[in-house]
């Protein structure tokens, strides 16, 4: 688990989580299936490490995670990858990042890669909820939020890069 430091101490947990510093670029995340199911809770949830990826538009997962959890596919698309595009299935799932108090049902883009370097990439659809600052010399990501501004739409986000 990454060392976590919090901002100024406060009276309650919500206030304490308003500003969080994470050492490194990996966060522990939980992914859960949403909706009714005939299986046990253990089969509906998994925990893994995720890479913070400011170059990714969305939260991307390895397709094997979607299959393992039995996530519901809602659409298909093509996504940009380094130098090309690749097909992706879009699943709905609950993404939890306990270190910063993130818990949201959202689209998760599943790609079929033979040897992914990480099972989960946390892109801008996740990061837009916070004001995120990276301090290169210390290797610390500072999360403040949720952000005071409205999140960018998908079209606006594509023009921002």
N, C-alpha and C positions, 0 to 999 in steps of 0.2 A: 504494500500500500504506500502511496506517495505521502511524504510529510505534508501536513496542511497547517497553515498559519492563518489566523483570523485577524480581522481589523480590531479597532477599539472594542473593549468588552462592553456589553450591553445587557439590559435586564432580561431580554427574551431571545429565544432561538432565532426567530425571524429577523430581528435586528442584527444579531450576531452574524448571520449568513449574508448580509448585504454586501460585504466585501471579503473576498476569500483569495488567498494566494496559494497556488499549487506549484510545487517544484517539478519541473519537467513537463513533457508534452503528452503524458499518458494519464487518463482518468479511468477509474473503475466505474463501469456502467452496468445497469441491469436492463434487460429487455424482456418484456412480458407480452404474451398473447392477450388480446382484448376480446370481449364477447363471451357468449356461453360456450361451455366445453364439457366433454364427457370424460376428461382426463384429470389426474390429480394436479394440485397446485405446483408440485415440484416439476411437472412436465410443461408448465405454462411459463416458466421463468428461468432465465440463466443470467449469470454474472460473468463479465469478461473485461479485458482492458480495451480502451479505445484511444486512438490517436487524434489529437486536436489537429485539424487540417483546414487552415484558413483559405486554401485554394479550392476546396470542395464546396459546391453550392448547397448540398444537402447532407443528411446523415446517410452514409452508405454502410451496408453490412454484407458479409459474405453470404451467398445464397444458402449455404449449408445451415446457417443459423435460422433462417426463415423456415427451412424445411424441418429442422429439429423442433422448433417451437410450434409448427403448424400455423404460421401467421396467415392471415387472409390477404390474398393478392387482390388489389383494387385496380391496377392498371399496368401498362407496359410502356416503355419509352426507350429512347437512346440517350446516353449521357456522354459528355465529353470526358475523355481520358487523355493522358499525355500523348499528343500527336495524332489522335484518332477519336472515334466514338465507339461505344459498346452498348449492346442491349442491356436493359435493366428492368426487372420486375419491381413494381412499387407495392409494398405491403404496409398495412396499418399495424402499429405496435406501440406499446407504452415504453418510453425511454426514461430511465431514472438515472440521475447522477447525484448520489447522496451527498458527496463532498460539497456541492454548491446548492443543494436543495431543489434541483431540477426534476420535475415529474410531469410528463406530458404524453398524451396519445398523439402520434404524428406519423407522417409517411416515412418509411425506411426504404431506401433504394438498394435492391439486392443485385449484385453483379456476380457473374460466374467467372471467377479467376482461378487458375490452377493452383497457384501458390501465392495467396495474398500475404502481404507483410503484416497486416493487422486485420482482425475480424470486423472491426468497427472503425469508421472514420467519422469524426464529429465536424461537420461542415457548418456553413453559415446559417442554415436553417435552425441550428442549435445555438450558435454563437450570437445571433441577432437579438437574443433575449438579454444580453449582458453588454456592458462596456468592458472590453477585454484589452488588457495591456500586457505586452510581453517585454520583460527586461532581459535582454540578451546576456549581459555579463553575469547576472545571477541565475539565469535559467528559470525564472519565475514567471508564471502567468498570473495576473491579477484579474479576478472577476468581480465586477461591481454591478449591482442590478437588483431587480431587473431593470433594463434600460428604460429611460424616461420617454423615449420616442417610440412611435409605432413601427413595427417591423416592416421592412421593405417587401413589396410584392415580388413574386418570382421574376417578373419582367424588369422591374426597377433594379433588382439584385443583379441580374445579368449585365445591365449597363454599368453597374458600379465597379466592375472589375476590368 
